[in-house]
Amino acid sequence: MAPSRTCGWWRSYFYDHLGYLTKAPELTDSSSKAKVYCMLCFEARLVSENALDEGMVIAGTVAFCSI
């Protein structure tokens, strides 16, 4: 996301929450600012969750499903 006039330069380091465009009330905190994800933290969590999921598939805890 490129920074706009209303956002600071740091805004380009964050992802908007997936429901941000719907402006759902549960997506804001008490200051009414939208929840965002740090891009580096999000990518690290995604890698971690994928590894955990793959381990569970290999262990037979969950079934593999290819769609």
PDB file of N, CA, C and O in Angstrom:
ATOM      1  N   MET A   1       0.838  -1.167   0.000  1.00  0.00           N
ATOM      2  CA  MET A   1       0.000   0.000   0.000  1.00  0.00           C
ATOM      3  C   MET A   1       0.886   1.233   0.000  1.00  0.00           C
ATOM      4  O   MET A   1       1.764   1.364   0.852  1.00  0.00           O
ATOM      5  N   ALA A   2       0.674   2.110  -0.913  1.00  0.00           N
ATOM      6  CA  ALA A   2       1.438   3.355  -0.970  1.00  0.00           C
ATOM      7  C   ALA A   2       0.859   4.346   0.031  1.00  0.00           C
ATOM      8  O   ALA A   2      -0.360   4.435   0.178  1.00  0.00           O
ATOM      9  N   PRO A   3       1.711   5.084   0.714  1.00  0.00           N
ATOM     10  CA  PRO A   3       1.203   6.058   1.674  1.00  0.00           C
ATOM     11  C   PRO A   3       0.392   7.146   0.972  1.00  0.00           C
ATOM     12  O   PRO A   3       0.713   7.568  -0.139  1.00  0.00           O
ATOM     13  N   SER A   4      -0.640   7.577   1.634  1.00  0.00           N
ATOM     14  CA  SER A   4      -1.446   8.666   1.085  1.00  0.00           C
ATOM     15  C   SER A   4      -1.154   9.937   1.867  1.00  0.00           C
ATOM     16  O   SER A   4      -0.309   9.947   2.763  1.00  0.00           O
ATOM     17  N   ARG A   5      -1.849  10.992   1.527  1.00  0.00           N
ATOM     18  CA  ARG A   5      -1.634  12.257   2.242  1.00  0.00           C
ATOM     19  C   ARG A   5      -2.086  12.187   3.690  1.00  0.00           C
ATOM     20  O   ARG A   5      -1.590  12.933   4.534  1.00  0.00           O
ATOM     21  N   THR A   6      -3.030  11.290   3.984  1.00  0.00           N
ATOM     22  CA  THR A   6      -3.531  11.192   5.351  1.00  0.00           C
ATOM     23  C   THR A   6      -2.781  10.163   6.189  1.00  0.00           C
ATOM     24  O   THR A   6      -3.039  10.042   7.387  1.00  0.00           O
ATOM     25  N   CYS A   7      -1.860   9.422   5.583  1.00  0.00           N
ATOM     26  CA  CYS A   7      -1.096   8.392   6.298  1.00  0.00           C
ATOM     27  C   CYS A   7       0.384   8.744   6.292  1.00  0.00           C
ATOM     28  O   CYS A   7       0.895   9.348   5.349  1.00  0.00           O
ATOM     29  N   GLY A   8       1.050   8.355   7.355  1.00  0.00           N
ATOM     30  CA  GLY A   8       2.491   8.581   7.419  1.00  0.00           C
ATOM     31  C   GLY A   8       3.259   7.566   6.591  1.00  0.00           C
ATOM     32  O   GLY A   8       2.677   6.603   6.092  1.00  0.00           O
ATOM     33  N   TRP A   9       4.549   7.772   6.442  1.00  0.00           N
ATOM     34  CA  TRP A   9       5.402   6.890   5.654  1.00  0.00           C
ATOM     35  C   TRP A   9       5.408   5.473   6.204  1.00  0.00           C
ATOM     36  O   TRP A   9       5.563   4.517   5.444  1.00  0.00           O
ATOM     37  N   TRP A  10       5.244   5.325   7.513  1.00  0.00           N
ATOM     38  CA  TRP A  10       5.289   4.017   8.154  1.00  0.00           C
ATOM     39  C   TRP A  10       4.104   3.138   7.769  1.00  0.00           C
ATOM     40  O   TRP A  10       4.148   1.920   7.943  1.00  0.00           O
ATOM     41  N   ARG A  11       3.061   3.746   7.255  1.00  0.00           N
ATOM     42  CA  ARG A  11       1.849   2.996   6.907  1.00  0.00           C
ATOM     43  C   ARG A  11       2.112   1.953   5.827  1.00  0.00           C
ATOM     44  O   ARG A  11       1.390   0.959   5.745  1.00  0.00           O
ATOM     45  N   SER A  12       3.126   2.160   5.002  1.00  0.00           N
ATOM     46  CA  SER A  12       3.434   1.206   3.938  1.00  0.00           C
ATOM     47  C   SER A  12       4.045  -0.085   4.481  1.00  0.00           C
ATOM     48  O   SER A  12       4.278  -1.017   3.711  1.00  0.00           O
ATOM     49  N   TYR A  13       4.313  -0.165   5.797  1.00  0.00           N
ATOM     50  CA  TYR A  13       4.861  -1.365   6.408  1.00  0.00           C
ATOM     51  C   TYR A  13       3.785  -2.232   7.063  1.00  0.00           C
ATOM     52  O   TYR A  13       4.103  -3.203   7.749  1.00  0.00           O
ATOM     53  N   PHE A  14       2.528  -1.888   6.856  1.00  0.00           N
ATOM     54  CA  PHE A  14       1.426  -2.608   7.478  1.00  0.00           C
ATOM     55  C   PHE A  14       0.385  -3.030   6.456  1.00  0.00           C
ATOM     56  O   PHE A  14       0.167  -2.357   5.449  1.00  0.00           O
ATOM     57  N   TYR A  15      -0.257  -4.169   6.738  1.00  0.00           N
ATOM     58  CA  TYR A  15      -1.407  -4.618   5.952  1.00  0.00           C
ATOM     59  C   TYR A  15      -2.669  -4.182   6.672  1.00  0.00           C
ATOM     60  O   TYR A  15      -2.718  -4.204   7.902  1.00  0.00           O
ATOM     61  N   ASP A  16      -3.683  -3.788   5.929  1.00  0.00           N
ATOM     62  CA  ASP A  16      -4.985  -3.539   6.530  1.00  0.00           C
ATOM     63  C   ASP A  16      -5.604  -4.873   6.926  1.00  0.00           C
ATOM     64  O   ASP A  16      -5.358  -5.893   6.283  1.00  0.00           O
ATOM     65  N   HIS A  17      -6.397  -4.863   7.972  1.00  0.00           N
ATOM     66  CA  HIS A  17      -7.150  -6.047   8.352  1.00  0.00           C
ATOM     67  C   HIS A  17      -8.072  -6.406   7.196  1.00  0.00           C
ATOM     68  O   HIS A  17      -8.573  -5.520   6.504  1.00  0.00           O
ATOM     69  N   LEU A  18      -8.300  -7.701   6.981  1.00  0.00           N
ATOM     70  CA  LEU A  18      -9.095  -8.142   5.843  1.00  0.00           C
ATOM     71  C   LEU A  18     -10.508  -7.554   5.817  1.00  0.00           C
ATOM     72  O   LEU A  18     -11.070  -7.365   4.738  1.00  0.00           O
ATOM     73  N   GLY A  19     -11.080  -7.267   6.960  1.00  0.00           N
ATOM     74  CA  GLY A  19     -12.426  -6.710   7.009  1.00  0.00           C
ATOM     75  C   GLY A  19     -12.455  -5.199   7.081  1.00  0.00           C
ATOM     76  O   GLY A  19     -13.500  -4.610   7.360  1.00  0.00           O
ATOM     77  N   TYR A  20     -11.321  -4.564   6.833  1.00  0.00           N
ATOM     78  CA  TYR A  20     -11.224  -3.104   6.973  1.00  0.00           C
ATOM     79  C   TYR A  20     -12.219  -2.351   6.088  1.00  0.00           C
ATOM     80  O   TYR A  20     -12.822  -1.375   6.533  1.00  0.00           O
ATOM     81  N   LEU A  21     -12.395  -2.790   4.853  1.00  0.00           N
ATOM     82  CA  LEU A  21     -13.286  -2.078   3.939  1.00  0.00           C
ATOM     83  C   LEU A  21     -14.740  -2.143   4.360  1.00  0.00           C
ATOM     84  O   LEU A  21     -15.527  -1.272   3.989  1.00  0.00           O
ATOM     85  N   THR A  22     -15.117  -3.163   5.133  1.00  0.00           N
ATOM     86  CA  THR A  22     -16.499  -3.275   5.601  1.00  0.00           C
ATOM     87  C   THR A  22     -16.759  -2.397   6.815  1.00  0.00           C
ATOM     88  O   THR A  22     -17.905  -2.196   7.219  1.00  0.00           O
ATOM     89  N   LYS A  23     -15.676  -1.875   7.393  1.00  0.00           N
ATOM     90  CA  LYS A  23     -15.746  -1.031   8.592  1.00  0.00           C
ATOM     91  C   LYS A  23     -16.524  -1.695   9.736  1.00  0.00           C
ATOM     92  O   LYS A  23     -17.305  -1.051  10.437  1.00  0.00           O
ATOM     93  N   ALA A  24     -16.287  -2.999   9.902  1.00  0.00           N
ATOM     94  CA  ALA A  24     -16.924  -3.752  10.975  1.00  0.00           C
ATOM     95  C   ALA A  24     -16.471  -3.212  12.327  1.00  0.00           C
ATOM     96  O   ALA A  24     -15.285  -2.940  12.513  1.00  0.00           O
ATOM     97  N   PRO A  25     -17.400  -3.051  13.277  1.00  0.00           N
ATOM     98  CA  PRO A  25     -17.048  -2.455  14.583  1.00  0.00           C
ATOM     99  C   PRO A  25     -16.010  -3.253  15.363  1.00  0.00           C
ATOM    100  O   PRO A  25     -15.257  -2.667  16.141  1.00  0.00           O
ATOM    101  N   GLU A  26     -15.947  -4.564  15.180  1.00  0.00           N
ATOM    102  CA  GLU A  26     -14.976  -5.370  15.932  1.00  0.00           C
ATOM    103  C   GLU A  26     -13.554  -5.201  15.418  1.00  0.00           C
ATOM    104  O   GLU A  26     -12.619  -5.742  16.008  1.00  0.00           O
ATOM    105  N   LEU A  27     -13.374  -4.461  14.332  1.00  0.00           N
ATOM    106  CA  LEU A  27     -12.042  -4.270  13.759  1.00  0.00           C
ATOM    107  C   LEU A  27     -11.352  -3.014  14.257  1.00  0.00           C
ATOM    108  O   LEU A  27     -10.251  -2.699  13.806  1.00  0.00           O
ATOM    109  N   THR A  28     -11.961  -2.307  15.156  1.00  0.00           N
ATOM    110  CA  THR A  28     -11.335  -1.102  15.683  1.00  0.00           C
ATOM    111  C   THR A  28     -11.109  -1.251  17.178  1.00  0.00           C
ATOM    112  O   THR A  28     -11.771  -2.048  17.843  1.00  0.00           O
ATOM    113  N   ASP A  29     -10.177  -0.486  17.691  1.00  0.00           N
ATOM    114  CA  ASP A  29      -9.958  -0.493  19.127  1.00  0.00           C
ATOM    115  C   ASP A  29     -10.686   0.713  19.736  1.00  0.00           C
ATOM    116  O   ASP A  29     -11.486   1.361  19.060  1.00  0.00           O
ATOM    117  N   SER A  30     -10.417   1.006  20.979  1.00  0.00           N
ATOM    118  CA  SER A  30     -11.138   2.085  21.659  1.00  0.00           C
ATOM    119  C   SER A  30     -10.864   3.464  21.055  1.00  0.00           C
ATOM    120  O   SER A  30     -11.654   4.387  21.249  1.00  0.00           O
ATOM    121  N   SER A  31      -9.758   3.614  20.328  1.00  0.00           N
ATOM    122  CA  SER A  31      -9.448   4.907  19.717  1.00  0.00           C
ATOM    123  C   SER A  31     -10.042   5.024  18.312  1.00  0.00           C
ATOM    124  O   SER A  31      -9.791   6.003  17.609  1.00  0.00           O
ATOM    125  N   SER A  32     -10.818   4.041  17.913  1.00  0.00           N
ATOM    126  CA  SER A  32     -11.504   3.967  16.615  1.00  0.00           C
ATOM    127  C   SER A  32     -10.549   3.927  15.421  1.00  0.00           C
ATOM    128  O   SER A  32     -10.922   4.307  14.311  1.00  0.00           O
ATOM    129  N   LYS A  33      -9.330   3.472  15.649  1.00  0.00           N
ATOM    130  CA  LYS A  33      -8.396   3.279  14.539  1.00  0.00           C
ATOM    131  C   LYS A  33      -8.489   1.834  14.063  1.00  0.00           C
ATOM    132  O   LYS A  33      -8.665   0.919  14.868  1.00  0.00           O
ATOM    133  N   ALA A  34      -8.374   1.634  12.774  1.00  0.00           N
ATOM    134  CA  ALA A  34      -8.492   0.294  12.207  1.00  0.00           C
ATOM    135  C   ALA A  34      -7.329  -0.589  12.627  1.00  0.00           C
ATOM    136  O   ALA A  34      -6.202  -0.115  12.772  1.00  0.00           O
ATOM    137  N   LYS A  35      -7.605  -1.869  12.821  1.00  0.00           N
ATOM    138  CA  LYS A  35      -6.552  -2.821  13.131  1.00  0.00           C
ATOM    139  C   LYS A  35      -5.727  -3.076  11.882  1.00  0.00           C
ATOM    140  O   LYS A  35      -6.263  -3.161  10.777  1.00  0.00           O
ATOM    141  N   VAL A  36      -4.438  -3.196  12.063  1.00  0.00           N
ATOM    142  CA  VAL A  36      -3.520  -3.469  10.963  1.00  0.00           C
ATOM    143  C   VAL A  36      -2.548  -4.553  11.398  1.00  0.00           C
ATOM    144  O   VAL A  36      -2.421  -4.841  12.589  1.00  0.00           O
ATOM    145  N   TYR A  37      -1.859  -5.159  10.426  1.00  0.00           N
ATOM    146  CA  TYR A  37      -0.853  -6.171  10.696  1.00  0.00           C
ATOM    147  C   TYR A  37       0.494  -5.672  10.222  1.00  0.00           C
ATOM    148  O   TYR A  37       0.611  -5.162   9.108  1.00  0.00           O
ATOM    149  N   CYS A  38       1.507  -5.813  11.051  1.00  0.00           N
ATOM    150  CA  CYS A  38       2.874  -5.547  10.637  1.00  0.00           C
ATOM    151  C   CYS A  38       3.221  -6.588   9.577  1.00  0.00           C
ATOM    152  O   CYS A  38       3.025  -7.782   9.802  1.00  0.00           O
ATOM    153  N   MET A  39       3.731  -6.157   8.431  1.00  0.00           N
ATOM    154  CA  MET A  39       4.011  -7.080   7.327  1.00  0.00           C
ATOM    155  C   MET A  39       5.021  -8.154   7.718  1.00  0.00           C
ATOM    156  O   MET A  39       4.842  -9.321   7.368  1.00  0.00           O
ATOM    157  N   LEU A  40       6.076  -7.782   8.434  1.00  0.00           N
ATOM    158  CA  LEU A  40       7.084  -8.763   8.836  1.00  0.00           C
ATOM    159  C   LEU A  40       6.513  -9.768   9.828  1.00  0.00           C
ATOM    160  O   LEU A  40       6.785 -10.964   9.724  1.00  0.00           O
ATOM    161  N   CYS A  41       5.726  -9.294  10.785  1.00  0.00           N
ATOM    162  CA  CYS A  41       5.113 -10.190  11.772  1.00  0.00           C
ATOM    163  C   CYS A  41       4.105 -11.115  11.093  1.00  0.00           C
ATOM    164  O   CYS A  41       4.034 -12.301  11.413  1.00  0.00           O
ATOM    165  N   PHE A  42       3.329 -10.573  10.161  1.00  0.00           N
ATOM    166  CA  PHE A  42       2.333 -11.363   9.454  1.00  0.00           C
ATOM    167  C   PHE A  42       2.993 -12.479   8.660  1.00  0.00           C
ATOM    168  O   PHE A  42       2.553 -13.627   8.711  1.00  0.00           O
ATOM    169  N   GLU A  43       4.056 -12.140   7.923  1.00  0.00           N
ATOM    170  CA  GLU A  43       4.755 -13.149   7.121  1.00  0.00           C
ATOM    171  C   GLU A  43       5.381 -14.219   8.011  1.00  0.00           C
ATOM    172  O   GLU A  43       5.325 -15.403   7.678  1.00  0.00           O
ATOM    173  N   ALA A  44       5.976 -13.824   9.141  1.00  0.00           N
ATOM    174  CA  ALA A  44       6.578 -14.786  10.061  1.00  0.00           C
ATOM    175  C   ALA A  44       5.506 -15.707  10.644  1.00  0.00           C
ATOM    176  O   ALA A  44       5.727 -16.912  10.768  1.00  0.00           O
ATOM    177  N   ARG A  45       4.367 -15.158  10.997  1.00  0.00           N
ATOM    178  CA  ARG A  45       3.270 -15.970  11.543  1.00  0.00           C
ATOM    179  C   ARG A  45       2.736 -16.928  10.493  1.00  0.00           C
ATOM    180  O   ARG A  45       2.419 -18.076  10.805  1.00  0.00           O
ATOM    181  N   LEU A  46       2.634 -16.473   9.255  1.00  0.00           N
ATOM    182  CA  LEU A  46       2.156 -17.313   8.165  1.00  0.00           C
ATOM    183  C   LEU A  46       3.089 -18.505   7.943  1.00  0.00           C
ATOM    184  O   LEU A  46       2.622 -19.632   7.780  1.00  0.00           O
ATOM    185  N   VAL A  47       4.383 -18.267   7.936  1.00  0.00           N
ATOM    186  CA  VAL A  47       5.366 -19.340   7.782  1.00  0.00           C
ATOM    187  C   VAL A  47       5.256 -20.326   8.947  1.00  0.00           C
ATOM    188  O   VAL A  47       5.295 -21.540   8.748  1.00  0.00           O
ATOM    189  N   SER A  48       5.117 -19.794  10.158  1.00  0.00           N
ATOM    190  CA  SER A  48       5.001 -20.637  11.343  1.00  0.00           C
ATOM    191  C   SER A  48       3.745 -21.508  11.290  1.00  0.00           C
ATOM    192  O   SER A  48       3.806 -22.705  11.571  1.00  0.00           O
ATOM    193  N   GLU A  49       2.623 -20.915  10.935  1.00  0.00           N
ATOM    194  CA  GLU A  49       1.368 -21.664  10.858  1.00  0.00           C
ATOM    195  C   GLU A  49       1.411 -22.714   9.758  1.00  0.00           C
ATOM    196  O   GLU A  49       0.891 -23.815   9.934  1.00  0.00           O
ATOM    197  N   ASN A  50       2.023 -22.386   8.627  1.00  0.00           N
ATOM    198  CA  ASN A  50       2.147 -23.363   7.540  1.00  0.00           C
ATOM    199  C   ASN A  50       3.010 -24.547   7.969  1.00  0.00           C
ATOM    200  O   ASN A  50       2.685 -25.694   7.660  1.00  0.00           O
ATOM    201  N   ALA A  51       4.100 -24.279   8.674  1.00  0.00           N
ATOM    202  CA  ALA A  51       4.974 -25.347   9.163  1.00  0.00           C
ATOM    203  C   ALA A  51       4.236 -26.218  10.177  1.00  0.00           C
ATOM    204  O   ALA A  51       4.348 -27.444  10.142  1.00  0.00           O
ATOM    205  N   LEU A  52       3.488 -25.594  11.071  1.00  0.00           N
ATOM    206  CA  LEU A  52       2.701 -26.333  12.059  1.00  0.00           C
ATOM    207  C   LEU A  52       1.670 -27.219  11.364  1.00  0.00           C
ATOM    208  O   LEU A  52       1.501 -28.385  11.722  1.00  0.00           O
ATOM    209  N   ASP A  53       0.991 -26.665  10.380  1.00  0.00           N
ATOM    210  CA  ASP A  53      -0.018 -27.408   9.635  1.00  0.00           C
ATOM    211  C   ASP A  53       0.609 -28.587   8.894  1.00  0.00           C
ATOM    212  O   ASP A  53       0.074 -29.695   8.912  1.00  0.00           O
ATOM    213  N   GLU A  54       1.737 -28.343   8.247  1.00  0.00           N
ATOM    214  CA  GLU A  54       2.421 -29.411   7.525  1.00  0.00           C
ATOM    215  C   GLU A  54       2.847 -30.523   8.477  1.00  0.00           C
ATOM    216  O   GLU A  54       2.731 -31.704   8.149  1.00  0.00           O
ATOM    217  N   GLY A  55       3.338 -30.146   9.649  1.00  0.00           N
ATOM    218  CA  GLY A  55       3.721 -31.138  10.653  1.00  0.00           C
ATOM    219  C   GLY A  55       2.539 -31.971  11.110  1.00  0.00           C
ATOM    220  O   GLY A  55       2.674 -33.176  11.324  1.00  0.00           O
ATOM    221  N   MET A  56       1.384 -31.344  11.263  1.00  0.00           N
ATOM    222  CA  MET A  56       0.183 -32.072  11.674  1.00  0.00           C
ATOM    223  C   MET A  56      -0.286 -33.022  10.572  1.00  0.00           C
ATOM    224  O   MET A  56      -0.772 -34.114  10.865  1.00  0.00           O
ATOM    225  N   VAL A  57      -0.146 -32.621   9.321  1.00  0.00           N
ATOM    226  CA  VAL A  57      -0.515 -33.492   8.205  1.00  0.00           C
ATOM    227  C   VAL A  57       0.414 -34.705   8.172  1.00  0.00           C
ATOM    228  O   VAL A  57      -0.045 -35.837   8.022  1.00  0.00           O
ATOM    229  N   ILE A  58       1.714 -34.470   8.310  1.00  0.00           N
ATOM    230  CA  ILE A  58       2.695 -35.561   8.306  1.00  0.00           C
ATOM    231  C   ILE A  58       2.451 -36.511   9.466  1.00  0.00           C
ATOM    232  O   ILE A  58       2.574 -37.725   9.305  1.00  0.00           O
ATOM    233  N   ALA A  59       2.105 -35.973  10.642  1.00  0.00           N
ATOM    234  CA  ALA A  59       1.842 -36.786  11.818  1.00  0.00           C
ATOM    235  C   ALA A  59       0.497 -37.508  11.730  1.00  0.00           C
ATOM    236  O   ALA A  59       0.231 -38.416  12.518  1.00  0.00           O
ATOM    237  N   GLY A  60      -0.342 -37.117  10.790  1.00  0.00           N
ATOM    238  CA  GLY A  60      -1.653 -37.740  10.643  1.00  0.00           C
ATOM    239  C   GLY A  60      -2.704 -37.170  11.570  1.00  0.00           C
ATOM    240  O   GLY A  60      -3.785 -37.743  11.698  1.00  0.00           O
ATOM    241  N   THR A  61      -2.412 -36.052  12.221  1.00  0.00           N
ATOM    242  CA  THR A  61      -3.368 -35.407  13.119  1.00  0.00           C
ATOM    243  C   THR A  61      -4.519 -34.783  12.347  1.00  0.00           C
ATOM    244  O   THR A  61      -5.663 -34.802  12.801  1.00  0.00           O
ATOM    245  N   VAL A  62      -4.215 -34.232  11.184  1.00  0.00           N
ATOM    246  CA  VAL A  62      -5.240 -33.659  10.317  1.00  0.00           C
ATOM    247  C   VAL A  62      -5.036 -34.219   8.907  1.00  0.00           C
ATOM    248  O   VAL A  62      -3.937 -34.631   8.537  1.00  0.00           O
ATOM    249  N   ALA A  63      -6.104 -34.222   8.145  1.00  0.00           N
ATOM    250  CA  ALA A  63      -6.034 -34.743   6.779  1.00  0.00           C
ATOM    251  C   ALA A  63      -5.622 -33.636   5.811  1.00  0.00           C
ATOM    252  O   ALA A  63      -5.954 -32.465   5.995  1.00  0.00           O
ATOM    253  N   PHE A  64      -4.892 -34.039   4.780  1.00  0.00           N
ATOM    254  CA  PHE A  64      -4.510 -33.106   3.734  1.00  0.00           C
ATOM    255  C   PHE A  64      -5.664 -32.972   2.759  1.00  0.00           C
ATOM    256  O   PHE A  64      -6.259 -33.974   2.361  1.00  0.00           O
ATOM    257  N   CYS A  65      -5.983 -31.762   2.376  1.00  0.00           N
ATOM    258  CA  CYS A  65      -7.071 -31.522   1.437  1.00  0.00           C
ATOM    259  C   CYS A  65      -6.563 -30.629   0.335  1.00  0.00           C
ATOM    260  O   CYS A  65      -6.157 -29.497   0.599  1.00  0.00           O
ATOM    261  N   SER A  66      -6.574 -31.103  -0.887  1.00  0.00           N
ATOM    262  CA  SER A  66      -6.168 -30.258  -2.017  1.00  0.00           C
ATOM    263  C   SER A  66      -7.426 -29.875  -2.780  1.00  0.00           C
ATOM    264  O   SER A  66      -8.186 -30.730  -3.236  1.00  0.00           O
ATOM    265  N   ILE A  67      -7.618 -28.615  -2.903  1.00  0.00           N
ATOM    266  CA  ILE A  67      -8.816 -28.115  -3.591  1.00  0.00           C
ATOM    267  C   ILE A  67      -8.455 -27.692  -4.982  1.00  0.00           C
ATOM    268  O   ILE A  67      -9.318 -27.240  -5.734  1.00  0.00           O
TER     269      ILE A  67
END
